[in-house]
Amino acid sequence: LCFNWGCLYERQVGGKMIQLGDRSSARKKAQEEIVGFVLVIVLIAVIALVFLGLQLTKKQEPIESKQVSNLLGAMLQYTTDCSVYKPAYETFGDLAKSCYDGMQCSSSIPACQALKETAEKMLNAAMPNMGIDRPVNAYQFNVSYSTTQSTFGKKQQADILAISKGKCSGNSLSAKELVPLEAGDIEIALKFCY
């Protein structure tokens, strides 16, 4: 039987005619169920992408590295081209102290400039050799001063030098060394990112 709005189908079962219903309404129901299923899948996919994005952008703590610590220790012992008190040339650690004190090299170059140039030269040379299983694509090098005594419960800290190359994101290897002064310490921190 067919009408303007669709067809009804009947079937004979055990001598009786049974009406099976409108086929177009069955199709509409199936389409609605498929659309609902697709919406659920899309919603799950969006939630998974948001979760994955949050996990990838989560900043990870740097890993203390023996290799970076050894490099930093060697840097502190490196004899630079700067001589504050003739004829002795400054080690990198002593040059950091001279920079903090505002001294100049005998060649009239400020100790901070000599410290920066020496650090950049050494770090750029070391960067390709620091990758463990992936190449290093960035570094951050910071020299700062902090007092050993606190004023009103807070330690005072002053940045002396900050050098960076590339963008640090993802995993990193780091190390810190202290250079003691009379009233505080110079902290030298190095972080390689890959």
matplotlib code that plots the C-alpha trace (Angstrom):
import matplotlib.pyplot as plt

x = [0.0, 1.4, 0.2, 1.4, 3.5, 5.1, 4.4, 3.2, 4.4, 2.6, 3.7, 1.8, 2.9, 1.1, -2.0, -2.3, -1.2, 1.1, 1.8, 5.5, 5.4, 6.6, 10.0, 10.8, 10.4, 12.8, 15.3, 15.0, 15.5, 18.6, 20.0, 19.3, 21.2, 24.1, 24.3, 24.2, 27.0, 29.1, 28.6, 29.8, 32.9, 33.7, 33.2, 35.6, 38.1, 38.0, 38.4, 41.4, 43.0, 42.6, 44.2, 47.0, 47.7, 47.8, 50.3, 52.6, 52.7, 53.2, 56.6, 58.8, 61.4, 65.0, 67.0, 70.2, 72.9, 76.4, 77.5, 76.3, 77.7, 81.1, 81.0, 80.1, 82.9, 85.4, 84.0, 84.7, 88.3, 88.9, 91.5, 90.0, 91.7, 90.9, 93.5, 92.1, 95.3, 98.4, 100.0, 97.5, 94.6, 91.2, 89.5, 85.9, 84.8, 87.0, 85.7, 82.2, 83.3, 85.0, 81.9, 79.8, 82.3, 82.1, 85.8, 87.5, 90.1, 93.5, 92.5, 89.7, 86.9, 84.4, 84.6, 80.9, 81.5, 84.4, 82.4, 79.5, 81.8, 83.7, 80.5, 78.9, 82.1, 82.3, 78.6, 78.3, 81.2, 79.8, 76.1, 76.5, 78.2, 75.7, 72.8, 72.3, 69.8, 68.6, 70.4, 70.4, 68.4, 68.7, 70.4, 70.0, 72.9, 72.4, 74.8, 73.3, 74.3, 72.4, 73.1, 73.7, 71.9, 68.3, 66.8, 63.3, 63.1, 64.0, 67.3, 68.3, 69.2, 70.6, 71.0, 74.5, 74.3, 71.7, 72.4, 70.1, 70.1, 67.1, 63.7, 63.7, 60.7, 60.3, 63.0, 66.2, 69.4, 70.8, 73.4, 74.3, 77.6, 78.2, 81.2, 81.5, 81.9, 82.3, 78.7, 77.0, 77.4, 77.4, 75.2, 76.0, 73.2, 73.2, 70.4, 70.5, 67.1, 66.3]
y = [0.0, 3.4, 6.9, 10.4, 10.4, 7.0, 3.3, 0.8, -2.7, -5.7, -9.2, -12.4, -14.5, -17.6, -16.7, -13.2, -10.0, -8.0, -4.3, -3.6, 0.2, 3.1, 2.5, 6.2, 6.6, 3.7, 5.4, 8.6, 6.8, 5.1, 8.5, 10.0, 7.2, 7.6, 11.3, 10.8, 8.2, 10.6, 13.4, 11.2, 10.2, 13.8, 14.8, 12.1, 13.1, 16.8, 15.8, 13.6, 16.4, 18.9, 16.4, 15.7, 19.4, 20.0, 17.1, 18.4, 22.0, 21.0, 22.4, 19.6, 20.1, 20.1, 17.0, 17.5, 16.2, 15.1, 15.9, 19.6, 19.8, 18.7, 21.3, 24.0, 22.9, 23.1, 26.5, 27.9, 26.7, 28.0, 30.8, 33.8, 36.5, 39.1, 40.3, 42.5, 42.4, 42.2, 39.8, 37.1, 36.2, 35.6, 32.2, 32.2, 32.0, 34.9, 36.8, 36.4, 37.9, 40.8, 41.4, 41.6, 44.1, 46.2, 45.7, 46.1, 44.0, 45.6, 45.9, 48.4, 45.9, 45.6, 42.3, 41.7, 42.0, 39.6, 37.2, 37.3, 36.9, 34.0, 32.2, 32.5, 31.2, 28.2, 27.4, 27.6, 25.2, 22.8, 22.8, 20.3, 17.8, 17.9, 15.9, 12.5, 10.9, 14.1, 17.2, 20.2, 23.1, 25.7, 26.8, 29.2, 30.5, 32.7, 34.2, 35.8, 37.0, 36.1, 37.0, 34.4, 36.4, 37.2, 40.6, 40.4, 36.7, 37.1, 36.5, 39.3, 38.3, 40.3, 39.1, 39.6, 38.0, 36.1, 34.5, 32.3, 30.8, 29.2, 28.4, 26.1, 23.9, 20.2, 18.3, 19.9, 19.0, 21.4, 22.1, 24.8, 25.9, 28.4, 30.8, 32.0, 35.6, 37.3, 38.2, 35.8, 33.5, 33.9, 31.2, 30.0, 28.0, 26.3, 24.5, 22.7, 22.0, 19.3]
z = [0.0, -0.9, 0.0, -0.7, 2.5, 2.0, 1.7, 4.3, 3.9, 5.0, 5.4, 5.8, 8.8, 9.7, 7.6, 9.1, 7.5, 9.7, 9.0, 9.1, 9.0, 6.9, 5.3, 5.1, 8.8, 9.4, 7.1, 9.1, 12.3, 11.0, 9.7, 13.1, 14.8, 12.4, 13.0, 16.8, 16.5, 14.4, 16.9, 19.8, 17.8, 16.9, 20.6, 21.8, 19.1, 20.2, 23.9, 23.0, 20.9, 23.8, 26.2, 23.9, 23.3, 27.1, 27.5, 24.8, 26.0, 29.6, 30.7, 31.9, 34.7, 33.5, 34.2, 36.1, 33.8, 34.7, 31.2, 31.5, 35.0, 33.7, 30.9, 33.4, 35.7, 32.8, 31.8, 35.3, 35.1, 31.5, 31.3, 29.4, 27.4, 30.1, 32.5, 35.3, 37.3, 35.1, 34.2, 35.4, 33.1, 34.7, 34.8, 33.7, 37.3, 38.4, 35.3, 36.6, 39.9, 38.1, 36.1, 39.2, 40.7, 37.5, 36.7, 33.3, 31.5, 30.9, 27.3, 28.4, 27.6, 30.4, 32.3, 31.6, 27.8, 28.0, 30.0, 27.5, 24.5, 26.1, 27.2, 23.7, 22.1, 24.4, 24.4, 20.6, 20.3, 22.9, 21.7, 18.8, 21.1, 24.0, 22.3, 23.9, 21.5, 19.8, 18.7, 21.0, 19.5, 22.2, 25.4, 28.2, 30.3, 33.3, 35.8, 38.9, 42.3, 45.5, 49.1, 51.7, 54.3, 53.9, 54.4, 56.0, 55.1, 51.4, 49.7, 47.4, 43.9, 40.9, 37.3, 36.0, 32.5, 30.6, 27.2, 25.2, 21.7, 20.1, 21.8, 24.8, 24.7, 25.6, 27.4, 28.8, 30.6, 33.1, 35.8, 38.3, 39.9, 42.6, 42.8, 46.4, 47.3, 50.7, 51.2, 48.8, 45.8, 42.0, 40.6, 37.1, 35.5, 32.1, 30.4, 27.0, 25.3, 22.8]

ax = plt.figure().add_subplot(projection="3d")
ax.plot(x, y, z, "-o")
ax.set_aspect("equal")
plt.show()
